[in-house]
C-alpha cells in the first residue's frame, strides 16, 4: 500500500530551500520553528520503509528514489519528516535525507498530494 497524504501548509522559507534542490517535510505536529522551513502534510501512519527504486510524487511530478539515509524511515514514521534532495545522487549527505532523481524541482501547493509509491518486491 502506498503512502499518500495532503500538503496542508508551506513554510515561508520553502522556496529558498527548493532553489538549493532540497525539500523538507513534516506532518502537522511540527514545531513552529521547523514549520517555516518545511511543507507540512496530514499525519498518516507510515507502514513500509522507503527504499531505492521506490517513487515519490509531488503534485504531478514523479521522482525515483536513488538513496535513503539510515534515519529517514525512522523520522518519517515518528514525525512524518525527511529531507528530499533532488540531485539524483546514489548516496545521501545527511542521515534523514532521501535522494530523488527526476525532471526538475517540484512546485508545491496546499492541497496537492505527496505520495510514496512503493516498488513491487
N, C-alpha and C positions, 0 to 999 in steps of 0.2 A: 504494500500500500504506500502510495506517495505521500509526502508531507506537503500540504497546501495550506497557506494562511493568507491573510489580507494585510496590506500595508495600511496602518492607521495614523501614522504621524511621521513627518520628515523633519529632522533637526535642521536648525539654521546653518550648520557647518557642513552638511552632507555634500553640497555642490563642490566645496573646496577639496574634500576627500576624493570625490569622483574624478576630479582633474588629475589626481595622483593615482588613478586606477584602483581605488580602494573604496569599498562599501561596507560599513559596519551595521550589523543588525542586532536588535534586542527585542524580546517580547515586551508587552506593555508595562511590565513591572520594573523597567529600567530606572535607575536613579536619575533625577533631573539633570545632573551634570554630565551624564553619559547620553541622555536622550538628545542633547543638542548636536552630537556628532554622529547620530545614527538614524536609521529608519526603524520605526517600531512596528511590530506586527502583532496580530491577535495571538494570544497564548494558546498553544496547541500541543498535545502530547507528541513527543518525539520518540519514535519506537524503533527506528532502524538507523544504523550508522551510515554516514556518507563515506563513499569510497571513490577512488579514481575510476573514471568510466561512467559514473552517475552523471546526471544532467541537472542544471539549475535554471529555472525560468524566472525572469523579472518582467512582468507585463507580457509583451510579445517576443522578447528576445530569449534565446536558449543558449546556454553555455555548457561545455563539457568540463567536468571536474578532472584536473590533472594532478593534484596533490592535496592531501589533507593533513594538517598539523595534528600532533598527538593529543592536544587538548580540545580541539574543535568540536568533536562529537559530545564530549562531556559538557561543555558550556552551552551547546545547542540544546541539550536535554535539560539542563538546570535553569538557564536564563533565556533560552531562545537566541543565544548570542554566538556570533563568529564574525570574522572579518573576511570578506570576499575580495580577493585580488584578481584583477583582470589582465594579468600578464601572460597567462598560459604556460608559465614555467612548470617544470616537473618536480620542483621542491618548494616548500614554504619557507618564509623568513621568520615567521612567528608561530608559536605553538597553537594558537587559536585561529589560525588562518586556513582558508580553503582557496586554492588556486583555480581559476577558471579560464578556459580558452573559448573564444568566440569572436563574433564580429562586433567590435566597438564596445562602448560603455553604455549601460542602460540608462534610460531616463525613467526615474521612479516617480510615481504619483500616488497620492492617497486613494485607496480603493482598488489599486492594482493587486494582482495576486503575486505571491512569492512562493515558488514551488521547488521542491527537490524531487526529481524523477529518478527512482532507483533502477539501475540496470538489472535485468533479469540474471539470476545466478544459475 
